[in-house]
Amino acid sequence: MKLTKNEKKENKLLNRTELIYEIQTDGPTIKKETLVDEIAKLEKKDKEQIVIVIIKQVFGKTKCYATVYIYDSKEKVLKRQKKKKEEIKK
């Protein structure tokens, strides 16, 4: 797996950095947990601060793109992320 950072944008209002990565793989689409581990190593951040928004696979190729948010702190992640349907129903 090879990660290449294509775009980086600081979003001061939402206390996060928005990144777009190009991922070259040898097999199927990468799992979110594996991607979070790799980005945490590259960016030297805690795994709990990283949120994978979407991973898009390019049809017929071993290339995909991931949109990633890295928040300033764990509290900001919890505040900004949507609640799951199960949590809303309770």
Secondary structure by P-SEA (a helix, b strand, c coil): cbbbbcbbbbbccccbbbbbbbbbbccccccaaaaaaaaaaaacccccccccccccccccccbbbbbbbbcccaaaaaaccccccccccc
